[in-house]
Amino acid sequence: MLLQLDSGSGDVDTLWGDCGIGNFFIRPDDLKKADFSRVVYNRDCT
């Protein structure tokens, strides 16, 4: 996982869908090369 953003966490009031989480995934080899062209986004809602 490259990055995970949660609804309502921290000082920023962000809502991901229905109080969900936004996830960004990257392959380890792509991260080593700083190649972000194939990053995948997924949103999980509760």
C-alpha positions in Angstrom: 0.0 0.0 0.0 1.3 3.4 -0.9 -1.3 5.6 0.9 -4.4 5.3 2.9 -6.8 8.2 3.6 -9.5 7.7 6.2 -12.7 9.7 6.6 -12.7 12.3 9.4 -9.2 11.5 10.7 -6.9 14.3 11.7 -7.6 18.0 11.3 -9.1 17.7 7.8 -12.8 16.8 7.6 -12.8 14.6 4.5 -15.6 12.1 3.7 -14.7 9.2 1.4 -18.1 8.0 0.2 -20.1 6.7 3.1 -17.4 7.1 5.8 -15.0 5.0 3.9 -11.3 4.8 3.3 -9.4 5.6 0.1 -6.5 3.3 -0.6 -3.7 3.7 -3.2 -1.6 0.7 -4.1 1.7 0.4 -5.9 3.9 -2.5 -6.8 7.2 -2.6 -4.8 9.4 -2.6 -7.9 7.5 0.5 -9.3 7.9 2.3 -6.0 11.7 1.6 -6.1 11.8 3.2 -9.6 9.5 6.0 -8.6 7.2 4.9 -11.4 3.6 6.0 -10.3 2.1 5.3 -13.7 0.4 2.1 -12.5 -0.9 3.2 -9.1 -4.3 1.6 -8.4 -7.0 3.3 -6.3 -9.7 1.6 -4.3 -12.4 3.0 -2.1 -13.8 0.9 0.8 -17.1 2.1 2.3 -18.8 1.0 5.4 
